[in-house]
Amino acid sequence: MTVSGAHKFLWLVTSMAAVVTLLRAAQVVSREPTYAGHPLGYWVFVERRPYDPLSSPMDWDLDVPGKAAVRQAGTKAIPFLLKWISLDNGCRAAWAFGALGHVAEPAIPDLARMATNSDYAIEALGRIGPPAIPALSILATNRTVRRAPAFRTISVMRTNAMAAVPALIECLREEDSNIQTSEKGRLNCGI
């Protein structure tokens, strides 16, 4: 090999090594947390129990191993769940936020922004629980497209949503076709 050929070869090998290193670094950064040898997505999206046609949507949730996987991942799960909430089956990501509960509090601002376009984001806020009440109250009381789903979500939180009552009483006084009579009744019975 000539000197210039050796330089080209060395440059090529060095460049290839740099590319491989960058790819591995990117893979580590974006790698899903794992549980029992499976990535988080497996535990969130794969149903491992039989379908119960008599169950109501309020009973739907991740199975016990799925909840355990999400809880073990903790805040490391949040970026993935935020990405998955916009999928067609984003309800499962919302359920996963419920498994995290208050640990998912750092996701509330992102979910509140996403809630203008996603009922699943609103459901996720409800499943996080009391720390999400301020965001849900704002969504329920502002005249946005997502007002009725936010109102419903607060209503199923029952006594956990007591902090939202003053704002929601104002909603009940307004005439708004987005807040149907059934939603008003549901809130009345729920809190």
Backbone torsions as a table, in degrees:
resi	resn	phi	psi	omega
1	MET	NA	139.3	177.9
2	THR	-79.7	169.9	-179.3
3	VAL	-61.9	-45.1	-179.7
4	SER	-68.2	-34.4	177.1
5	GLY	-67.1	-38.4	178.1
6	ALA	-65.8	-38.9	178.2
7	HIS	-64.8	-42.5	179.1
8	LYS	-63.2	-42.8	179.9
9	PHE	-64.1	-44.8	179.0
10	LEU	-62.6	-41.4	178.1
11	TRP	-63.2	-43.1	179.7
12	LEU	-62.9	-46.4	-180.0
13	VAL	-64.0	-42.4	179.2
14	THR	-63.9	-42.8	178.8
15	SER	-63.1	-43.9	179.2
16	MET	-63.0	-41.4	178.8
17	ALA	-63.4	-39.5	178.5
18	ALA	-64.8	-42.6	179.1
19	VAL	-63.0	-45.1	179.0
20	VAL	-62.1	-42.2	178.7
21	THR	-62.2	-44.0	178.6
22	LEU	-63.9	-41.4	178.6
23	LEU	-63.4	-42.1	178.3
24	ARG	-65.1	-39.9	178.4
25	ALA	-64.2	-42.2	178.7
26	ALA	-64.7	-37.7	180.0
27	GLN	-65.8	-39.8	179.3
28	VAL	-65.9	-42.0	-178.7
29	VAL	-64.3	-41.0	-174.7
30	SER	-95.8	5.9	-176.6
31	ARG	-70.4	131.2	177.4
32	GLU	-68.8	146.4	171.3
33	PRO	-61.4	151.8	179.8
34	THR	-118.8	159.3	177.3
35	TYR	-148.0	127.1	-179.8
36	ALA	51.0	38.7	175.9
37	GLY	82.3	2.4	-179.7
38	HIS	-119.7	146.5	177.2
39	PRO	-69.6	160.5	-178.0
40	LEU	-52.8	-40.9	-179.4
41	GLY	-56.8	-35.2	176.9
42	TYR	-60.0	-46.5	-176.1
43	TRP	-71.8	-27.6	-179.8
44	VAL	-82.9	-41.5	-169.5
45	PHE	-102.4	-16.9	-178.1
46	VAL	-95.0	119.1	179.4
47	GLU	-81.6	125.6	-177.1
48	ARG	-114.3	17.7	178.0
49	ARG	-134.5	159.0	-177.4
50	PRO	-69.6	148.4	178.7
51	TYR	-71.2	133.4	177.8
52	ASP	-110.7	104.3	-176.9
53	PRO	-66.8	-14.8	-179.3
54	LEU	-90.4	-5.6	-178.8
55	SER	-77.7	153.1	178.0
56	SER	-98.6	159.6	179.1
57	PRO	-56.5	-28.0	179.1
58	MET	-70.2	-19.5	178.8
59	ASP	-89.5	-13.1	-175.6
60	TRP	-70.6	137.2	-176.5
61	ASP	-166.1	172.3	174.1
62	LEU	-69.7	154.6	175.8
63	ASP	-75.2	173.7	-174.8
64	VAL	-59.0	-47.0	178.1
65	PRO	-64.7	-33.8	177.7
66	GLY	-63.2	-43.8	177.3
67	LYS	-63.2	-41.0	180.0
68	ALA	-62.6	-40.4	179.6
69	ALA	-64.0	-43.6	-179.5
70	VAL	-66.1	-43.6	-179.4
71	ARG	-63.7	-38.7	178.7
72	GLN	-65.1	-39.2	179.7
73	ALA	-67.6	-32.1	178.0
74	GLY	59.0	-137.8	-177.2
75	THR	-66.5	-17.7	176.7
76	LYS	-66.2	-20.4	179.2
77	ALA	-77.8	-23.2	-171.0
78	ILE	-55.9	-48.7	-179.5
79	PRO	-59.1	-36.1	-180.0
80	PHE	-71.9	-42.8	179.5
81	LEU	-64.2	-38.5	176.9
82	LEU	-62.8	-38.4	178.1
83	LYS	-68.6	-40.3	-175.5
84	TRP	-76.9	-20.7	-176.4
85	ILE	-61.8	-25.3	-178.2
86	SER	-88.7	0.8	178.8
87	LEU	-77.6	165.9	178.6
88	ASP	-58.4	-34.5	177.4
89	ASN	-105.4	40.5	179.0
90	GLY	-62.9	-14.2	177.7
91	CYS	-59.0	-33.4	-179.4
92	ARG	-68.6	-33.7	174.4
93	ALA	-67.4	-37.5	176.7
94	ALA	-61.9	-41.5	177.7
95	TRP	-61.1	-39.3	-179.9
96	ALA	-64.3	-37.0	174.8
97	PHE	-60.4	-35.2	176.9
98	GLY	-63.7	-36.5	177.7
99	ALA	-65.6	-32.6	177.4
100	LEU	-76.3	-32.3	-179.2
101	GLY	59.1	-134.5	-175.9
102	HIS	-64.1	-18.6	176.8
103	VAL	-62.4	-25.3	-179.6
104	ALA	-84.2	7.1	-178.3
105	GLU	-51.7	-36.5	177.7
106	PRO	-61.6	-18.2	-179.6
107	ALA	-84.7	-10.8	-174.0
108	ILE	-56.6	-47.5	179.4
109	PRO	-59.4	-41.8	178.9
110	ASP	-65.8	-43.4	179.2
111	LEU	-64.6	-38.3	178.5
112	ALA	-63.1	-39.2	176.1
113	ARG	-66.2	-41.5	-179.1
114	MET	-70.1	-22.9	-174.5
115	ALA	-64.7	-19.6	178.7
116	THR	-68.5	-17.0	-179.7
117	ASN	-125.7	1.6	-170.9
118	SER	-144.0	116.3	173.1
119	ASP	-65.6	-29.6	178.7
120	TYR	-64.7	-36.9	177.1
121	ALA	-64.3	-38.7	178.1
122	ILE	-65.9	-43.2	177.5
123	GLU	-61.3	-40.5	178.7
124	ALA	-60.9	-41.7	177.3
125	LEU	-59.1	-44.5	179.0
126	GLY	-63.0	-37.2	-178.5
127	ARG	-75.3	-23.4	174.2
128	ILE	-65.9	-36.0	174.5
129	GLY	102.5	-155.3	-172.9
130	PRO	-50.2	-35.4	178.6
131	PRO	-60.5	-20.3	-178.5
132	ALA	-92.2	-2.8	-177.5
133	ILE	-55.7	-46.0	179.5
134	PRO	-57.7	-43.0	179.7
135	ALA	-65.6	-43.0	178.9
136	LEU	-65.3	-37.0	178.2
137	SER	-62.6	-41.9	178.2
138	ILE	-63.5	-44.4	179.4
139	LEU	-63.7	-39.4	-177.2
140	ALA	-73.1	-29.5	-175.4
141	THR	-96.9	-16.6	175.3
142	ASN	-84.2	149.3	-178.9
143	ARG	-83.8	73.6	178.5
144	THR	-111.4	169.3	178.1
145	VAL	-61.7	-30.5	-174.9
146	ARG	-93.0	17.4	-176.5
147	ARG	-63.3	-49.0	-178.0
148	ALA	-63.4	-45.0	177.5
149	PRO	-62.0	-36.3	177.8
150	ALA	-65.9	-39.9	178.3
151	PHE	-61.4	-46.2	178.6
152	ARG	-61.4	-43.0	-178.4
153	THR	-61.9	-43.7	177.9
154	ILE	-63.3	-39.3	-176.7
155	SER	-63.5	-33.3	-179.4
156	VAL	-81.8	-9.8	177.5
157	MET	-78.2	-12.2	177.2
158	ARG	51.9	-129.2	-174.0
159	THR	-66.0	-18.4	175.2
160	ASN	-65.4	-17.4	-176.1
161	ALA	-101.6	16.3	-176.9
162	MET	-55.7	-33.0	-179.8
163	ALA	-63.8	-21.2	-178.5
164	ALA	-87.5	-9.4	-173.0
165	VAL	-56.7	-48.1	-179.0
166	PRO	-57.4	-43.8	179.4
167	ALA	-66.5	-37.4	-178.0
168	LEU	-73.5	-29.1	175.5
169	ILE	-62.3	-39.1	175.5
170	GLU	-60.3	-40.7	177.5
171	CYS	-60.4	-41.8	-177.5
172	LEU	-65.1	-25.7	179.5
173	ARG	-78.8	-20.9	-178.2
174	GLU	-83.7	154.0	170.0
175	GLU	-96.8	115.1	-178.7
176	ASP	-144.2	120.4	-178.5
177	SER	-66.3	-19.7	178.0
178	ASN	-73.9	-25.2	177.1
179	ILE	-100.8	96.7	-175.6
180	GLN	-73.6	160.2	179.0
181	THR	-56.4	-37.7	-179.9
182	SER	-63.6	-35.6	178.4
183	GLU	-67.4	-40.5	178.6
184	LYS	-62.6	-42.9	177.7
185	GLY	-64.9	-39.3	179.9
186	ARG	-62.8	-43.3	179.2
187	LEU	-64.9	-41.7	-179.1
188	ASN	-59.2	-39.4	-179.7
189	CYS	-82.1	-27.8	-172.5
190	GLY	-80.7	-30.5	-176.0
191	ILE	-113.0	NA	NA
